[in-house]
Amino acid sequence: MLQKLEAIFDGTSLQPEEPLNLATGTRVRIIIESVLSTEVKPLKTFLQTAQSLKLQGEP
């Protein structure tokens, strides 16, 4: 049986993001593939961030 799922590594073990359809004690083979975020936002400069706040008053 083949199941594809995503999990998060908590520093000690992998935590699946959804329940597994496995009986307790089932031996499995795990192949690790790092998943990169699909949405990469460009970093803003300090000036861009400050301007986006639209603060009013004297500088």
N, C-alpha and C positions, 0 to 999 in steps of 0.2 A: 504494500500500500504506500502511496506517495501523498504527502500533505505538504503544501507550501504555506508558510506563515511568517510573520515578522515577530521579532522579540526584542526586548531591551536588555542590555547587559548592565547589571546594577553594581558591578565591581567584583562580584563573587559568582553569580550565576545568571543564566539567561531566563528572562521572564516573558513568556509568550503573551502577545497582545490579545489573543482569543483562546478559548478553551481547546484542548486537544482531544481528539476522538481516539483515545488510547486506554487500554486497560492498565491498571496499576502494575508495575513491574515489567512492562513491555520494554525490550531492548530496542534502541533506535540508533541510526547513524546520522550525525549532524555535519553538514557542510556549511561553513561560515562564509557569508557574503555581506560585506558592509553595505548599508543602504544610505546613500547621500540624500539630503533634502532635495526635492525636485524644484523647490522655489528658492532661488538664491537672490536675495535683495542686496543691491549695492549699498555699501556703507555711506552714510552722510557725513559731511564735514561738520565741524562745530558750528561754523557760520550758517550752513544750511539748516541745522537743527535750531539754532537761535532764531533765524528768520521765520521758521515754521511755527514758532510759538506766538507770533504776531503780538508781541508785547507793546504797550504804549507808554509814553513818557520820555523824559530826557535820557540820553545815553549816559 
